[in-house]
Structure formats: C-alpha cells, structure tokens
Amino acid sequence: MSILFYKRPEYVLRHNGPLAECSRKGGTAQDCSAAAIPPELSFENVICNKCLPPCSLQDFLDYLTYVTHDAENLQFYLWMVDYFQRFRNAPKSEKELSPPWKNDASQSAWRMNNQMPVKGSTPLVAKEIDMHSEDISNGSTWDGDQSEELDCTQTLESVKFGTSPLKSPVKHSHEKFAPRQWQISPQDQPFRSEINRIVNHYIAPGSPRELNLSHNDRATVLRALEYTTHPSALTLVKRMLDSTLRNQSHPNFVRWSICNGNKQWTFALRVFAIMNILIGFVIAIVLTLSKYSRWWRIFAAFEWWFGTTNIIAASQGLCVLLHRMHTRQYHAWETKDYTNDDDEAMLKGLDINFINYESTKSKWPVKMEVFGPANNYGGEPWVDHYSRKSWWRKLFERRIPVQENGLKSIQNRMIRQAEAWALLITIPLTIAFVAIPKGNLYPS
C-alpha cells in the first residue's frame, strides 16, 4: 500500500526577505522532502559532486541560476568549503595572526550602537555562537552536533573554480565595480587580499554577486571580516547558507529534476492522455448500445488504464515514454544549436569529471569560478535562440540520457504509483460498463 501513497519531495516555500537561519521542525515540508529523497541524492552527495547528471553539482548550479535565480548562495558556499580547508591547512604561525571572531561584550555594544533593528535579520544576541564548542576552522563542521562530516575534497579536485584568488590576483573587467573598497587592515593576516575580493564580490552592497543579507547581518559580517580573516568571521553566513541550501534549495532541486519533459511536451502528453480516456468511453458506450457481447467492453479498459496512467504521471511532470527510454529532454540553456562546430568539438572533448571552468567561461553557460561575472544570463546566446524557436521544435526537443540511478528509483516509484492508481480507477469503471444490459440498437 505504501506505493499508492508515495509522495515526491514536497516543494519548500522560499523564505521572503533576506537570508535567515532556520531549523527543520517535525511535520514540515522539509521533513517530508527529506524522507522522499534517497540517500544517493543527499545534499552531501550533490555538493561533493558524487551524483551523476541530471543531479550533479553543475546541474544544481544550473537550477539555482536559471530557475530560482540565487546561484550566488551555492557559489559562496563552495568557496567557503574550500577556504575553511585551506585555512585549516595553513601554517600555525600564519593562523595565529588571525584570531577567532568572538561575540564579546564590546562587539555586542558596537552592534547595538551602530545598527538599527531590521525586520528579517538574524538575532545574534538571542543565539550566541559558542566558538569554544565548535571549531569553525574545520571545513567538515557545518551544523554543530546535528550534521554529518562533509568532506568535499573530491569536489574541489574534480570541479575547479578556475582562477584561484591566491594564484591570480589580476582583476577582470567585471570586477571593476566597487561601491566601497573594504581594504582593511592588518594586511599581514593570511588570505587578506582574498577576503577583500570576496567582500567586494559577495558581501558589500551593490557587489556583482551580492548575497541577500539583511542590513544587520551584513554589517555584522563586515565588522567581523574587518577584524580577522579567521573562518569564524563567516559563521553567520555559513549557517544561513547551509540552512537555505540544505532545507530549501536542495529538496526543490530534486523535485524539479524528476521532471523529464519540458512544458510543451507535458502539455501535449496531457492532451494525449485525455484523448485516450475519451476514446475508452467511446468504445464502451458504442459496445454497450450494440448487440455484441458485453465482454467486448473490456477492451475499453486498456484505453482508460493507459490514459489515466499518463495523466497522473504528467501531473507531476513525468513522461512514461521518456522514462522507459531512460532519457529526458534538454533544458533551454543546455541546447547547443547556437554554437559553431569548433565550440561543439571543444564541449564534447571536455572530461566531465575534471572541468576547468575558467578555460570554458566564454562558452560554458554557467560560471563556476569564484570571481566570475554577475549571475545574469540575459545576454547568453541561448536566450535569443530559444525565444525564436517554434512551439513544435520545443515540443520535440532533443533528448539526453538520465544517468543518476537515485533519480531513476524515484521516477520508477512514481510510475508504479500512477499505474496502480490507474488500475484502481479502471477496474470499477470496467465492471460498471460490463454490468449494463445491451442496448441492441445495432447491427440490425
């Protein structure tokens, strides 16, 4: 019976306003989503790039870029994983120059005297961070006692960020914008130049990839980074991003990945399913009014069952035919029709397990590099190309194999559920028509 009442991951409503730390409570949509997501598609596996397309780390970034428009959360989060590990491995003599950030009385007084309460900000006074109980410099410590160890070494080896801020301090054209340069001392602290660039790129107001922080939270983080480059200065942002990505973005991403057809295909599938159901009724009515044996009416059951199965699956964005073929349709940003032959050859020659995104930034639609441009895809070639595509060409968009077995298992369960419910609907409907007496109207 569990197959009849299986639910795909619930859609988790997006928090209105700036980022805020939220905890998962029993009975919420987050809990339902977590129960519906198999271990193979866990947040840790996606972030550490252990999942195959369409659930890889690159696919997650695509989703945040083109669907929810908050890719900066994941970009900054991945940088933090890398930064925490690098700071932990730095020489002890250098780490001593950056003391941990602690919310002592003087710092609390500074916040109260220099900031006005803003709706939606995270109240740090109500929940102080105990830096003695949590080693924030350890990249594997993410959620206190409630989180598993997150080892993303493989992620940072297999998916490079491109230009490292430590190796290439040269600024690109898209980094010229700086509303206020937070060039803060002491300059002898390790990774100081990198932290300055991060502030100008993600935290300062008006930055290219500005995080959606409240006024109070932004001021608190800037104050902490002015004091030290120790990872503890990023504790507030780390916890809010981890909470948002883990409890909201990741479940919604898995739910979205289940759909294997675009809007045009799903619409056509629903029309096709309704037509099959109507054909079933026509067959049943015609045979009921005739002099033929009532058992011929059973043939209408095949149309009812097939149409009902497809319309239940289509209501969740799943096409039975595409699933049987283990494929899905390309998303709009994945189409490469606009590229020339040389670009196609370059893209095909890339090793999916080791992609240097800096070398492909002029052709790859999603920017994985830390200091890339703003997440505005309006000028990318596919936008104009896709808008000029006809409805029929979008309907028969090209297909690509689904490689992730964890996603296939969810789709299998949803297809079996649709078939089971269709059978439960078809059986009593067939019995009802078979029980009706013959009409004897034709043939004469």
N, C-alpha and C positions, 0 to 999 in steps of 0.2 A: 504493500500500500504506500510505502514511502515514495515510490516513483511517481505516484499520482499527485503528491503534494510537494514535490521538489520545487524550490524557488531559486532562480538565478540570483546573483548578488544584487541586493537592493540598491537603488540609487540613493546616494547620500547627498542631501541638500548642501549646497555650497554656503559657507558662512558669509553673511552680509557684513561688509565693512572690512577693516584691516585684519591681518593675521592675528590669531589668538590661540593660546594653548588650550586644548580641550581633551578631556579624558573620556574613555569609552565606558558607557554605563550599560548595565544589563537590559536586554529587551529593545535596544535601539537598532536603527538600520545598520550601524556599523557592526554590531554583533551578528545580525542576520547575514550580512555580506561575508564576514569572516568565516562563518560556518559553511557558506556555499562555495568558497574558494578552496580548491585543492592545495595541498602543501607544495606541489610543483610550481604553483603560480603565486607563492607567498611574496610579500613585499621585499624580503631579503633576497630572494632569488631574482626578482626583477631588477632590483637596484644593483646587484652584483653581476648582472648580465649573464645569468645562468639559464635563462629561458630563451627559447627559440622564437622566431617570428611566427605570428604577429604579436608576441608578448615580450619582445626583447627590450633592453634599455632604450635603444633607438626608437622603437615603436612607442614606448612610454613618453619619450620626449616629443615625438610627433603629435601624440594625443594632447599633451599639455600646450603645445604650440598652436595647433590648428583648430582644436575643438574647445578647450577650456581657456586658452589664452593666458596661462600663468606658468609658462615654462621656466621663468626665472627662479621659481621655487626649487625645481629639480636641479637646475644649473648651479645655483648657490649651494645646495645640499651636497652635490657631488664634490664641489670644491672643498667644502668643509671636511668631508671624509678624508680627502687627500691631505688637507692641511693639518688635521689632527694627527695623522700618521707621521707626516714629515716633522712636525714639532716634537712629537714623542721621540723620534729617532735623532733629533738634533743633539749636538754635544751638550753636556751638562753645563759647561761654562757659559754657553750662549743662552740656554734656557733660564739661567739664574738672572739674566738681565731683564727678563720679562716676568715679573711676579704675577701670581694669580689674581684675578679680579674678585674682590670680596665686597659684599654689600654691607660695609660697616656704617657706623652712625654718621660719620662725616659725609659719606657718599649719599646716604639717605637724606641728610639735611640738604645737600646740594640739589637733589632731585626735587624736594619739596619747595625750595626757594626759587628754583629756576624753571619749573614746569607747572602748567595748569592741567588739571584732570581733563582727559579727553575720553569721550564715550567710545568704548570698544578697545581701549588699551588694556594691557595685561597688568594687573595689580601686583607688583613685585613685593610691596610691603606685606601683603597678606600671605604671600608664599615665598619666603626667603629660600635661596638655594644654598644648601649646605655643601660648601666646597670641600670640606674635610671628609665627607662620606662618599663623595663621587669624584673620581679622578677625571676631570674633564679633558685632560690632555691625552687620554686614551681614546683612540678613534673607535674602539669597539663598545664604549659605554654610551648608550643612547637614551635609555629610558629608565635609569635607575635600576631597581630590582625587578622591574616588570618586563624587561626587554632581553632578547637573546643577543649573544655576541654577534656583531655584524662585521665580518671580515670581507672587505671589498678590495683586497689586494689584487685579485684577478680582474676586477672591473677596471682598475686603474692601469693594469698592464695591457688588457685587451682592447680597451676603448680609451685612447689617449685624448687629452684635451687640446692637443695641438701645441700652440706656442706656450711654453711654460713661463710664468711671470719671473721665475728665478733665472731662466736662461736667456730670455729675450725681453729686455726692458723697453724696447722700442715701441712707441705708441702708434696705433693705426689711425687712419683718418676718422673712424667713427668714435674715437676716444678723445677727440679734441674738446668735446663739450664738458665743462666742469663748472657747475653753478657756484661751488665754493671748494677750493682746494684744501682738503684736510691734511696738509703736510705737517704732521705732528711729531713732536719730539718725545723721548730721546731717539735719535736716529741710530743709536748703537744697538737697539733691540733687534733680535733676529726676525727676519721676514718683514721688516718695517715697510720697505718700498712696496712689497706685495700687498700688505694690508691697506696702504694708502690707495693703491689702484682698486682694490676691492671696494673700499668705501666710496670712491668716485664712480664706480661702475654699478653698484647694487644698493647702497645704503643712503648716500647723500640725496637730498631732494632734487628731483629732476634728472637723476642719473639714467643712462641708457637702459639698464635693466633694473629699475628701481623696485625693490621689494615693497609689498603693500603693508607697511608698518604704520601703526598709529604714531601720533606726534610724541607721546610719552615714550613709547618703546624705541622709536628711532633715536631720540635724544639720549636715552639710557645706553644704547649700543654705541653711539658715537662717543659718549663720555668714557665708556669702558675701553674702547679702542684707542682713545687719546692717552689713556693711562698705560696700557700694556698691549702686547701682541700675543699674550697667552691665550690659548683657546677658550679659557673660562670667560673671556670677554664676549664670546659669541654664544654663551649658554642660552640666553633668552631666545635668540633667533633659531638656534639649533632645535630647541624643544618645540617651538611653534611650527617650524617647517616639518619636523618629524611627525608631529601630530597631524598636520594637514595632509601630508603626502601619504602617511600610513592609513589614516582613518577615513579620508575622503577621496583623494585623487586616485589611489591605488584600487579600491573597490570599484569606483566608477570606470576606471580604465579596463578592468577585467570584464565588467558588464558590457562595455562598448565593444570590446574585442570579440565577443561572442557573435555579433552580427557579421554575417559573411556576404551580404549583398548591399549595394547602395540603395538610395531612396527610390530610384526609378525601378530597379529590379524588384524591390519589396512591394511596391505598388502593383506592378504587373503580376507578381505572384499572388497577391490577394485577389485580384480580379479573376485570375485563372482558377483559384480555389473556389471562389463563389460560383463561377460558371459550372464547375464540376458538381457542386452541390445542387444547383438548379437543374442540371441535366439528370441527376439522380431522381429528383422529384418528377421530372417529365416522364422518365422511364416508368417509375412506379405508378403514376396516375394513368398513363396510357394503358399499361398492362392491367390495371385494376378495372378499367372501364371495358376491357375486351372480354372475349370468351375464352382466352387462353388460361391455362392452369395458373393458380395463384402462386405456385412455386417459382414461376418465371420472374416474379417481382423481386426475388432475392438479388438479381443482378444489379438492381439499383443501389444495393448496399456497398458495392465496390466504389461507385462514384461518391457516395456520401462519406465513406471512410477516407478515401484519398483526398477529397476536398477539405474535410474537417481537419485532417492531419496537417495539411499545408497551411490552412488559415490560422490554426493555433500556433504553429511554428513561426509563421510570418508575423504574427502579432508581437513576437519577441525578436524580430529582425533576423530570423534564421531561415535559410532556404534548404529544404530537404535534399534537393538535387545537388546543389553545390557541396553540401556536407558529404553526401555519398561519394562525391568525386574528390573529397579532401582538399577543396580549394576555396578561395574567397576572391572577390573582385578587388581590383586595385582601388585604393583611395585616390582622391583627386590629386593630391600632392605627390603621389608615387608614380604617376604617369610620366613617361619619358619621351612622349611623342615630339616634344618641342626641342629635344637635343639633337645634335648632329651625330654623324657616325663616329667621329673621334670621341665625343663625350660618352656615347654608348659603350664603346670599347673600353674606355677608362673605368666606367662604373662596373662593367662585367668583370674587369680584371682585379677589382678590389677583393681582398681577403676579408670576409665578413667577421672573422674572429680577430682581425687586427686592422683597424681603420684609423688612419691619421686624418682627422677631420680638418686640420689646417691645410693639408695638401688638396682637399676637395672642396674648400669653402666656397669657391666660385661656381660649383656645380651641384654640390650637395644641398638639398633644400633646408635642412635643419642644422643649426650651428651648435656643435658640442663644445667648442672651445670656451674657456672661461671668460676671456675678454672679447668675445665676439660682438657683433652689432646688436642693436635692439631687436627684440622678437617681433618684428613687423614684417609679415610675409606678403604684403600687398604688392610689392614690386617684383616678386618672384615670377619667372616665366610661365609657370603652370597656371597661374591665376587667370591671365588673359586667354591662354589656350583652352582651359576648361570652360570658361564662360562662353566661348564661341562654339563649343561642341553641341551638336544637336541632341535632342532628347533620346533619339534612337541609338546614337553612338554611346551615350551614357548608359543606356539600358543594357547594351551588350559590351560593357567594359571588359577588358582583358582580365584573366584570372591568374592567381598565383597560389602555389601550394601552401597549405597550413601545416607547419612543421611541429608546433608545440603539442605534445601529447596531453598535457594537462588541460589545455583548451579543448582538445578533441573529446576528452572524457566528459566535460561539461556539456558540450554540444550533443554527444551521444545520449546523455541522460535526458536532455530536453526533447530530443527527437522521440525517444521511447515514451516519454510522458505524453507528448502530443498524440502518438499512435494509440496509447492506452485510453486517453480521454475520447479520442475519435471512435474507438471501438465501443466504449460505454454509451456513446450517443447513438451510434449506428444500430446496435443490436435492438434496443426497444423500438426504434423507428421502423426497422425492417419487420419486426414482429407485428407492429400495428398495421402496416400495409398488407402483410400476408393474411391477417385475420379478417380484413374487409371482404365481403362477398363480391363475386364477379358482377360486373355491370352488364355483360352480354350485349353490348351495343354493336360490336363488330368483331370479326368479319361476319357477314351475313351467311 
